[in-house]
């Protein structure tokens, strides 16, 4: 009984550490009011790294009006660096967004 509780406790600890170290959790999206985007009734979309000490590389797919465009970007973000601009939330035709495909720690 005691051994089973110990194993269960260790499993929970390992799962918590693995979750804390999932690089996807540290990829953040933010918005800025860039003039070229505001003129289209949109905002500038930026991607950043919120991890305090590790570099994150992220692969993103772009979607336009809900449909994948086939555009995939790869961005490496050091801890504490400025967010990287991706583009406007709207084009002349409609909304666009970026979705995470994969993220990994690069250090």
N, C-alpha and C positions, 0 to 999 in steps of 0.2 A: 504494500500500500504506500509506504513512504517513498520507495523508488519510483512508483508511478507518478506520485505528486511532484517529485523532483524532475522527472523527465517532462512532465506537462509544463512545469514552471520554466524550464530551460527552453522548451519549444516556443513558449510565448515570448520570452526575451529575444530569441533569435529572430522571430517574426517581426518584433518591434524594431530591432536594429535594421533588418532588411528593408522595412517600410521607410524608416528614416533616411536610408541611403538610396532610395529610388530617385534617380536624377530627374525624372519627369516631374516630381513634386516641386522642384526648384525652378522650373521654367515658368516665367510669369509673362502675362500679356498686359500691356497698359495702353493708354490712349493719350494723344496730344492734339492740340488744335492747330495743326499746320494749315497755312492759308490755302494751299492747293487742294486740300481735302475738305476744308470747310466750304469752299466754293462749290463743291459737289454735294453739300449737305452730309458730309461724313467727317471722320476724324482719322488722324494718322495712327496706325497700329504699330506697336513696338513690342519686341520680345526681349526678355532679360533673364538674368540668373540671380536668384535670391539666396543661393548657398553662401555662407560666410567665408568659406575657405577653399572651395574646390571649383575647378573649371568645368563647365558643362558644354557639351556639343549637342546640338539639337537639329534634327531633320524635320522640316515642315512641308506639308503639301498645301498648295493654294487652291481655294474653291471660289468660283465666280457664280453667283446666283444659285448656290447649292450644288454645283456640278464641279467635279475635279477637273483642273485645267491641265494636269500633267506636269506642272511646274513644281519642282522639289528644290528646296533650298537647304543648305547646311551652314550653320552658324556656330562658331566657337565663342563662348562668353566666359571671360575671367571673372572671379569673384570681385564684386564692387565696381564692375565696369558699367558704363552707361548702357541703357537699353538700345537695341539695334532697330532702326525703322524698317518695317516690312513694306508698307504701302498704305493706301487709303482704304477705309472701310467700305467705300463706294467708288465704283467707276462711273463713267457716263451712262452705262447701261443698267447697272444694278449693284447690289451688295457683293462684297467679297470678304473672305476670311481665310485664316491659316489654321491648320490642325497639326498637332504633333504626330509624327510618324514614329519617331524613336528619339531617345535621349540617352547620353552616356556621360560618365565622368571622364575627362580627358587628362587627368593628372595622376 
